[in-house]
């Protein structure tokens, strides 16, 4: 039996400022660092064999804190943009409340919460688009490590992790829209060698 632990990065500067962040590489805040330390505390005693992280610094900083706090120096880490947050296109950097005033609450809600409607502008991704790049990487690189009996830690983002949870929990595209991944709150799956989930718990 092995553990797969998913952690959304701690609060970022643009989470604090209520901005659409996407692929913009902003750091975590002091609260975000504290959330990462709380995640580390929740994972005390787990001996991880490998970690996966996005290429964005907020996820890397969160992982670095967990590694430092739990004495996991030397842990192999694989960084890949397949685990990046969804790209918000032209909305990146905009304040969410101001954007709602400009385009209307209903339209912004569609961009944020629909499954397959991307935000406007170059590179904009829907959750469906995000899943299309995250899940192949998850199935090819991460899941085989878990099936091999290794404890695996993934530090990533709300939407890339929603894609993974949707896959693991067998959620419909309607159900996943109601799923929120909290910052700094580990989700742990215990799985057997076939990939069957034996237990799921959340901090």
C-alpha positions as CSV (number, residue, x, y, z in Angstrom):
1,X,0.0,0.0,0.0
2,X,1.3,3.5,-0.9
3,X,0.2,7.0,-0.3
4,X,-0.5,9.7,-2.9
5,X,-0.7,13.1,-1.3
6,X,-2.0,16.1,-3.1
7,X,-1.3,19.6,-1.7
8,X,-2.5,22.9,-3.2
9,X,0.1,25.6,-2.7
10,X,-0.3,28.1,0.2
11,X,-1.9,31.4,-0.4
12,X,-0.2,33.4,-3.1
13,X,0.1,37.2,-3.4
14,X,-2.6,37.3,-6.0
15,X,-4.9,35.0,-4.0
16,X,-4.6,37.7,-1.4
17,X,-5.3,40.5,-3.9
18,X,-8.2,38.5,-5.5
19,X,-6.6,38.4,-8.9
20,X,-6.8,35.8,-11.6
21,X,-3.3,34.2,-11.4
22,X,-3.1,31.3,-13.8
23,X,0.5,31.0,-15.2
24,X,1.7,34.3,-13.8
25,X,4.6,33.3,-11.5
26,X,3.8,35.1,-8.2
27,X,5.2,34.0,-4.8
28,X,3.3,32.8,-1.7
29,X,2.5,35.2,1.1
30,X,3.5,34.8,4.8
31,X,0.1,33.3,5.4
32,X,0.8,31.0,2.4
33,X,4.1,29.9,4.1
34,X,2.2,29.3,7.3
35,X,-0.3,27.1,5.4
36,X,2.6,25.2,4.0
37,X,4.0,24.6,7.5
38,X,0.6,23.4,8.6
39,X,0.5,21.0,5.7
40,X,4.0,19.8,6.7
41,X,2.8,19.2,10.2
42,X,-0.2,17.2,8.9
43,X,2.3,15.0,7.0
44,X,4.8,14.4,9.8
45,X,6.0,10.9,9.8
46,X,5.2,10.1,6.2
47,X,8.4,9.0,4.4
48,X,8.0,10.2,0.8
49,X,10.0,8.6,-2.0
50,X,9.4,11.2,-4.7
51,X,7.7,14.5,-5.2
52,X,6.1,16.2,-8.3
53,X,5.6,19.9,-8.6
54,X,4.5,22.5,-11.2
55,X,7.1,24.9,-12.6
56,X,5.5,27.9,-10.8
57,X,7.2,29.2,-7.7
58,X,4.2,29.2,-5.4
59,X,4.0,25.4,-5.7
60,X,7.7,25.1,-5.5
61,X,7.9,27.3,-2.4
62,X,5.2,25.2,-0.7
63,X,7.0,22.0,-1.5
64,X,10.3,23.4,-0.3
65,X,8.7,24.3,3.1
66,X,7.3,20.8,3.5
67,X,10.6,19.3,2.6
68,X,12.5,21.5,5.1
69,X,10.0,21.2,7.9
70,X,9.8,17.4,7.7
71,X,13.5,16.7,7.1
72,X,13.0,15.3,3.6
73,X,16.3,16.7,2.2
74,X,17.4,14.8,-0.8
75,X,13.9,13.9,-1.9
76,X,13.8,13.5,-5.7
77,X,11.6,16.2,-7.2
78,X,10.2,16.3,-10.7
79,X,8.9,19.7,-12.0
80,X,6.6,19.8,-15.0
81,X,4.3,22.5,-16.4
82,X,1.7,19.8,-16.9
83,X,0.9,20.4,-13.3
84,X,0.6,24.2,-13.7
85,X,-2.6,26.1,-12.8
86,X,-5.1,26.6,-15.6
87,X,-4.2,29.5,-17.9
88,X,-6.7,32.3,-17.5
89,X,-5.9,34.0,-20.8
90,X,-6.7,37.7,-20.9
91,X,-8.1,37.6,-17.3
92,X,-4.7,36.9,-15.8
93,X,-3.7,39.8,-13.4
94,X,-7.2,41.2,-13.3
95,X,-9.1,41.7,-10.1
96,X,-12.0,39.2,-9.9
97,X,-14.5,41.7,-8.5
98,X,-13.6,44.4,-11.0
99,X,-13.8,41.8,-13.8
100,X,-17.3,40.8,-12.6
101,X,-18.4,44.5,-12.8
102,X,-17.0,44.7,-16.3
103,X,-18.4,41.5,-17.8
104,X,-21.2,40.7,-15.3
105,X,-21.3,38.1,-12.5
106,X,-22.9,35.5,-14.7
107,X,-20.2,35.6,-17.4
108,X,-17.3,35.5,-14.9
109,X,-19.0,32.6,-13.1
110,X,-19.1,30.7,-16.5
111,X,-15.4,31.4,-17.1
112,X,-14.4,30.4,-13.6
113,X,-16.7,27.4,-13.0
114,X,-17.9,25.9,-16.3
115,X,-16.2,22.7,-17.3
116,X,-15.5,23.4,-21.0
117,X,-15.8,27.2,-21.6
118,X,-12.3,28.8,-21.6
119,X,-11.7,32.4,-20.5
120,X,-11.0,34.8,-23.4
121,X,-7.6,35.5,-24.9
122,X,-4.6,33.6,-26.1
123,X,-3.8,30.5,-24.0
124,X,-7.0,30.6,-22.0
125,X,-7.9,27.1,-20.6
126,X,-11.1,25.6,-19.4
127,X,-11.0,22.9,-16.7
128,X,-11.4,20.4,-19.6
129,X,-8.3,21.8,-21.3
130,X,-6.4,21.7,-18.0
131,X,-7.3,18.1,-17.5
132,X,-6.2,17.3,-21.0
133,X,-2.6,18.2,-20.2
134,X,-2.5,17.3,-16.5
135,X,-4.0,13.8,-16.6
136,X,-1.7,12.2,-19.3
137,X,1.3,13.3,-17.1
138,X,-0.4,12.0,-14.0
139,X,-1.1,8.6,-15.6
140,X,2.3,8.3,-17.2
141,X,4.6,9.6,-14.5
142,X,2.8,9.9,-11.1
143,X,0.4,6.9,-10.9
144,X,3.1,4.3,-11.8
145,X,5.2,5.5,-8.9
146,X,2.2,4.9,-6.5
147,X,1.5,1.5,-8.0
148,X,5.1,0.6,-7.5
149,X,4.6,1.1,-3.8
150,X,6.1,4.5,-3.4
151,X,4.8,7.4,-1.3
152,X,4.3,10.3,-3.7
153,X,3.8,14.0,-2.8
154,X,2.3,16.4,-5.4
155,X,2.4,20.2,-4.9
156,X,0.3,21.9,-7.5
157,X,-2.7,24.2,-8.0
158,X,-6.5,24.3,-7.5
159,X,-7.4,23.3,-11.1
160,X,-4.7,20.8,-11.9
161,X,-5.5,19.1,-8.7
162,X,-9.2,19.2,-9.3
163,X,-8.4,17.3,-12.6
164,X,-6.6,14.6,-10.7
165,X,-9.3,14.3,-8.0
166,X,-12.0,14.2,-10.7
167,X,-10.2,11.2,-12.2
168,X,-9.5,9.4,-9.0
169,X,-12.9,9.9,-7.5
170,X,-14.8,9.3,-10.7
171,X,-16.6,12.7,-10.6
172,X,-18.8,13.8,-13.4
173,X,-18.1,17.2,-15.1
174,X,-21.1,18.6,-13.1
175,X,-19.8,17.2,-9.7
176,X,-16.3,18.6,-10.2
177,X,-17.6,22.1,-10.6
178,X,-18.6,21.9,-6.9
179,X,-15.2,20.7,-5.9
180,X,-12.9,23.2,-4.1
181,X,-9.3,22.3,-3.2
182,X,-8.2,24.3,-0.1
183,X,-4.8,25.9,0.1
184,X,-2.3,24.0,2.2
185,X,-4.7,21.1,3.1
186,X,-3.3,17.7,2.1
187,X,-5.5,15.2,0.5
188,X,-4.2,11.6,1.0
189,X,-5.1,8.6,-1.1
190,X,-4.0,5.1,0.1
191,X,-3.7,2.8,-2.9
192,X,-2.8,-0.7,-3.7
193,X,-0.5,-2.0,-6.5
194,X,-3.4,-2.0,-9.0
195,X,-4.2,1.7,-8.3
196,X,-7.4,0.9,-6.4
197,X,-8.1,3.5,-3.7
198,X,-8.3,1.8,-0.3
199,X,-8.8,5.0,1.7
200,X,-9.0,8.8,1.2
201,X,-8.6,11.4,3.9
202,X,-8.2,15.2,4.0
203,X,-6.4,17.3,6.5
